[in-house]
Amino acid sequence: MTVLRLLRSLATGALVVGAAALPASAALPAATDTDDAAGGTTWALEPADEDGADDRVSLRHEIEDGASVSDFVVVTNFSAHDATFAVYASDGLVDDDGNFDLLPSETRPQDGGSWVEIGEVDGATPRDGGGIVLEAPASSSTVVPVEITVPAGATPGDHPAGIVAELVQGGDTSLQMSSRVGVRLHLRVAGDVLAEVTPAVEATYSPSWNPFAPGTVTVDYTVENTGNIRVGSGVAVTLDGPFGVGGGEAAGEHREVLPGQDADGSVEIEVWPLFLGRGEIVATPLAVGEDEVPATLQPSTVGFRVWTVPWSQLVLLALLVATPFLVVRARRRSAARIQARIDAAVAAASGEQTGAEEEADADAPAVR
């Protein structure tokens, strides 16, 4: 069984995946495996030239389909002992938290990551699934050549990928901790580009049981990158009742959505329940960081409807309407009960008087 332990540092554009980071004063993105039997292994992977690390924070290339480009990364073992690293490439993705990541190590890349070949290094051996396994001496740096070849007929646009150096742990235990550091590869195939995001939406209404307070419409949405380059997305949601009254608005933003991938979000809008609300969601593609987007950032709009039945207000109205009838009915029933008692008392009194008269007649002497 393999357990992945991830640490990401994306503020500078580099991908860092590992157990812990160097102190803030450290110049390089690095990871430390504190569980290593030798007392901890600290290492880094950076963009480089053939002489060593350069000033880049990621690899950026725009390549014609069918063409190739060469580049380098450097693996640095800061530890006081030798360490073994697997160096390989994989496809990029953005996780649910909005962070850039790569496919798990056991998953073979199918897109940009599969176009990256890790070059030969003295003493390294091939890795199952692609890449190499590198023996790195203590306190040393090893430059690793990289060849990127775009297949003929590849789709224009971005094909995100990355290169990682993963610590190879010894032992035959069933539980292994996988720690990786990496460099992001911004790979674009030359050609026409399209910056487009398409929203989908589902809205639900939750009434307030206080008839003098508004209810809440929850708008769950998905923004899909239907273009071919990475973009961010700004989201604006508006909702109105009949005749444009009783509505509200909300906004959201997603830092990065990769081509063919999507991002989920949710906003809440307080509305007065007027039976039916009509709204729309507008998703606008945004440039990510310092990216230059050679395409029109055209917004996409999707409308939606949601039933906002004023249940608590209807209950209050029903009570207000029913109250006079209930009061009149109660009064009539009370009057009827009182009258029934009066009638019963009169009848009882009349019966007693009749009985007394009959008894008096019976006791009177007969007249001859």
C-alpha positions in Angstrom: 0.0 0.0 0.0 1.3 3.5 -0.9 0.4 6.7 1.0 1.0 10.0 -0.8 2.1 12.9 1.3 1.8 16.3 -0.5 3.2 19.7 0.2 2.7 22.4 -2.5 4.4 25.7 -3.0 2.9 27.4 -6.0 3.3 31.1 -5.2 6.5 31.2 -7.4 5.1 28.9 -10.1 7.1 25.9 -9.0 5.5 22.6 -7.9 6.6 21.3 -4.6 5.3 18.0 -3.3 6.8 16.5 -0.2 6.7 16.0 3.6 7.9 19.4 4.8 9.5 22.5 3.4 12.8 24.2 4.1 12.7 27.3 6.2 11.5 30.5 4.6 15.1 31.7 4.3 16.0 28.7 2.0 16.5 29.8 -1.6 15.2 26.6 -3.2 11.9 24.8 -3.2 12.7 21.6 -1.4 11.2 18.7 0.6 12.4 16.9 3.7 11.4 13.3 4.5 11.6 13.3 8.3 10.6 9.6 8.4 13.7 8.5 6.6 15.8 5.9 8.6 19.0 7.9 8.0 17.6 10.8 9.9 15.8 12.8 7.2 16.4 13.5 3.5 16.2 17.0 2.1 16.2 17.5 -1.6 15.0 19.9 -4.4 14.2 19.9 -8.1 14.7 23.1 -10.2 14.8 24.3 -13.7 18.4 24.4 -15.0 20.7 24.7 -17.9 23.5 22.2 -18.6 25.7 23.9 -15.9 23.2 23.9 -13.1 20.2 25.7 -11.7 19.1 28.9 -13.4 16.7 31.7 -12.4 13.5 30.2 -13.7 10.7 28.9 -11.5 9.1 26.7 -14.1 9.7 25.3 -17.6 7.8 27.2 -20.4 7.8 26.1 -24.0 5.6 26.8 -27.0 6.3 24.1 -29.6 5.0 23.4 -33.1 3.3 20.0 -33.4 5.8 17.4 -34.5 8.8 19.4 -33.1 11.0 18.9 -30.1 12.9 21.1 -27.6 15.6 20.3 -25.1 15.8 21.5 -21.5 17.3 20.6 -18.1 16.3 20.1 -14.5 18.7 19.7 -11.5 18.2 17.4 -8.6 20.0 18.6 -5.4 20.5 16.3 -2.4 21.0 18.5 0.6 21.3 15.6 3.0 24.5 14.3 4.7 23.9 10.9 3.2 23.3 9.4 -0.2 19.7 9.1 -1.5 17.9 7.5 -4.4 15.3 9.5 -6.4 12.9 8.5 -9.2 12.8 11.3 -11.8 9.8 11.2 -14.1 7.2 13.4 -15.8 3.4 13.3 -15.5 0.2 15.2 -16.6 -0.9 18.2 -14.6 -4.2 18.8 -12.9 -5.8 21.3 -10.5 -7.2 19.6 -7.4 -10.4 20.5 -5.5 -8.6 23.1 -3.4 -7.4 24.9 -6.5 -3.8 23.8 -6.3 -1.7 22.5 -9.2 -0.7 18.8 -8.8 0.3 15.8 -10.9 -1.2 12.4 -11.4 -0.3 9.8 -8.8 3.0 8.1 -9.4 1.4 4.8 -10.4 -0.8 6.4 -13.1 0.7 6.7 -16.5 0.4 10.1 -18.2 -1.7 10.4 -21.3 -1.1 14.0 -22.4 1.7 16.5 -22.0 3.5 14.3 -19.4 3.8 11.5 -21.9 5.7 13.8 -24.3 8.5 14.3 -21.9 11.6 12.0 -22.0 14.0 12.1 -19.1 17.5 11.8 -20.5 20.3 9.5 -19.5 22.5 10.3 -16.5 25.6 8.5 -15.5 24.8 5.7 -13.0 21.0 6.1 -13.4 18.8 3.2 -14.4 15.4 3.2 -16.2 12.3 3.5 -14.1 9.2 1.3 -14.7 6.6 3.5 -16.2 9.1 6.0 -17.6 11.9 8.2 -16.3 15.0 7.2 -14.4 16.1 6.1 -10.9 19.0 8.3 -9.8 21.6 7.6 -7.1 22.4 11.1 -5.6 25.5 11.4 -3.4 25.3 13.4 -0.2 25.4 17.2 -0.7 25.4 17.0 -4.4 23.6 18.3 -7.5 22.9 16.3 -10.7 21.8 17.9 -13.9 19.2 15.8 -15.7 18.5 16.5 -19.5 14.9 16.6 -20.6 13.6 16.2 -24.2 10.0 17.3 -25.0 8.6 16.0 -28.3 5.1 17.1 -29.4 3.5 14.5 -31.6 2.3 15.4 -35.1 -1.3 16.6 -35.1 -1.4 17.5 -31.4 -4.2 19.8 -30.4 -3.1 23.5 -30.2 -3.2 25.0 -26.8 -1.9 24.2 -23.3 -1.0 20.6 -22.2 0.0 21.0 -18.5 2.6 18.7 -17.1 5.4 18.5 -14.6 8.6 16.7 -13.7 9.1 15.3 -10.2 11.9 13.9 -8.1 10.4 11.3 -5.8 12.4 9.8 -2.9 12.8 6.0 -3.3 12.6 4.4 0.1 14.1 1.1 1.0 12.5 -1.8 2.8 9.8 -4.3 2.0 7.1 -2.9 4.4 3.5 -2.9 3.1 3.2 0.8 4.0 5.3 3.2 2.0 5.3 7.0 2.2 5.7 8.7 -1.2 7.3 12.2 -1.1 7.9 14.2 -4.2 9.2 17.6 -5.3 8.7 18.9 -8.7 8.9 21.6 -11.4 5.9 22.7 -13.4 6.0 22.5 -17.2 3.9 25.0 -19.0 3.7 23.3 -22.4 1.8 25.0 -25.3 1.3 23.6 -28.8 1.5 26.4 -31.3 -1.7 27.3 -33.2 -5.0 29.0 -32.7 -6.0 29.4 -29.0 -9.4 29.8 -27.4 -10.0 31.2 -23.9 -13.4 30.0 -22.9 -15.2 28.9 -19.8 -18.7 27.5 -19.8 -20.9 27.4 -16.6 -23.6 25.0 -15.5 -25.8 25.7 -12.6 -28.3 24.2 -10.2 -30.3 26.4 -7.7 -32.3 25.4 -4.6 -34.4 27.5 -2.3 -34.4 27.2 1.5 -37.3 29.2 3.1 -37.0 31.0 6.4 -39.7 30.0 8.9 -39.7 33.6 10.1 -42.4 35.1 7.8 -40.7 38.5 8.2 -37.3 37.4 7.0 -36.0 36.5 3.4 -35.2 32.9 2.4 -31.9 31.7 0.8 -31.2 30.5 -2.7 -28.1 28.3 -2.9 -26.5 28.3 -6.4 -24.2 25.4 -7.0 -22.3 25.8 -10.2 -19.5 24.2 -12.3 -17.2 26.2 -14.6 -15.7 24.1 -17.3 -12.7 25.2 -19.4 -14.0 24.5 -22.9 -11.1 26.4 -24.5 -7.6 25.1 -25.1 -5.5 27.3 -22.7 -5.4 27.6 -19.0 -7.4 30.5 -17.6 -8.9 31.7 -14.3 -12.6 32.3 -14.0 -14.6 35.1 -12.5 -18.2 34.2 -11.7 -21.1 36.6 -11.2 -24.6 35.4 -10.2 -27.7 37.5 -10.2 -31.2 36.6 -9.2 -34.5 38.5 -9.4 -38.1 37.8 -8.6 -41.1 38.8 -10.8 -40.9 42.3 -12.3 -37.2 42.4 -11.2 -37.9 42.8 -7.5 -36.9 40.8 -4.4 -33.5 39.5 -5.7 -29.8 39.7 -5.0 -26.3 38.9 -6.4 -23.1 37.1 -5.5 -19.7 36.5 -7.0 -16.9 34.0 -7.0 -13.5 33.4 -8.5 -11.3 30.5 -9.5 -7.6 31.1 -9.9 -6.9 28.4 -12.5 -8.9 26.0 -14.6 -7.0 23.8 -17.0 -8.3 22.9 -20.5 -10.9 20.1 -20.4 -11.1 20.3 -16.6 -13.6 22.1 -14.4 -14.0 23.8 -11.1 -17.0 23.7 -8.7 -18.3 26.5 -6.6 -21.4 27.6 -4.5 -22.8 31.0 -3.6 -25.9 31.9 -1.4 -28.3 34.8 -2.1 -30.9 36.1 0.2 -34.2 36.6 -1.6 -37.8 37.5 -0.7 -40.0 34.6 -1.8 -42.1 35.7 -4.7 -43.0 32.2 -6.0 -40.5 32.2 -8.9 -37.0 33.6 -9.2 -35.1 34.1 -12.5 -31.3 34.4 -12.5 -28.2 34.1 -14.6 -24.6 33.1 -14.0 -21.9 34.9 -16.0 -18.5 33.2 -16.2 -15.6 35.3 -17.5 -12.2 33.8 -18.4 -9.3 35.6 -16.7 -5.5 35.6 -17.3 -3.6 33.5 -14.7 -0.8 35.3 -13.1 1.4 37.0 -15.6 0.1 34.9 -18.5 -0.4 36.7 -21.8 -3.6 35.4 -23.4 -3.6 35.9 -27.2 -7.4 35.5 -27.4 -10.6 37.4 -26.5 -11.7 36.9 -23.0 -15.4 36.5 -23.8 -17.9 35.8 -21.0 -20.5 33.0 -21.1 -23.9 33.3 -19.6 -26.4 30.7 -18.5 -29.9 31.4 -17.2 -31.8 29.5 -14.5 -35.0 29.5 -12.6 -35.9 28.5 -9.1 -39.2 28.2 -7.3 -39.3 30.4 -4.2 -42.6 29.5 -2.6 -43.3 31.7 0.4 -44.4 28.8 2.7 -44.1 30.7 6.0 -45.9 33.7 4.6 -48.7 31.6 3.2 -49.1 29.9 6.6 -49.3 33.4 8.2 -51.8 34.5 5.6 -54.0 31.4 6.1 -54.0 32.1 9.8 -55.0 35.7 9.3 -57.8 34.8 6.9 -59.1 31.9 9.0 -59.0 33.8 12.3 -62.2 35.8 11.8 -64.2 32.8 10.7 -62.9 30.8 13.7 -63.8 33.6 16.1 -67.4 33.9 14.6 -67.8 30.2 14.7 -66.6 30.0 18.3 -69.0 32.8 19.3 -71.9 31.0 17.6 -71.1 27.7 19.2 -70.8 29.5 22.6 -74.1 31.3 22.1 -75.7 28.0 21.0 -74.4 26.3 24.2 -75.8 29.1 26.4 -79.1 29.0 24.6 -79.3 25.3 25.1 -78.7 25.7 28.8 -81.4 28.4 29.0 -83.8 26.2 27.1 -83.0 23.3 29.3 -83.5 25.4 32.4 -86.9 26.7 31.1 -88.0 23.2 30.2 -87.0 22.0 33.6 -88.9 24.8 35.4 -91.9 24.2 33.2 -91.9 20.6 34.0 -91.7 21.1 37.8 -94.7 23.6 37.6 -96.8 21.2 35.6 -96.1 18.4 38.0 -97.0 20.5 41.0 -100.4 21.5 39.5 -101.2 17.9 38.7 -100.3 16.9 42.3 -102.6 19.6 43.7 -105.5 18.5 41.5 -105.1 15.0 42.7 -105.2 16.0 46.4 -108.4 18.3 46.0 -111.7 16.8 47.5 -114.3 15.6 45.0 -117.4 17.8 44.6 -120.7 15.9 44.6 
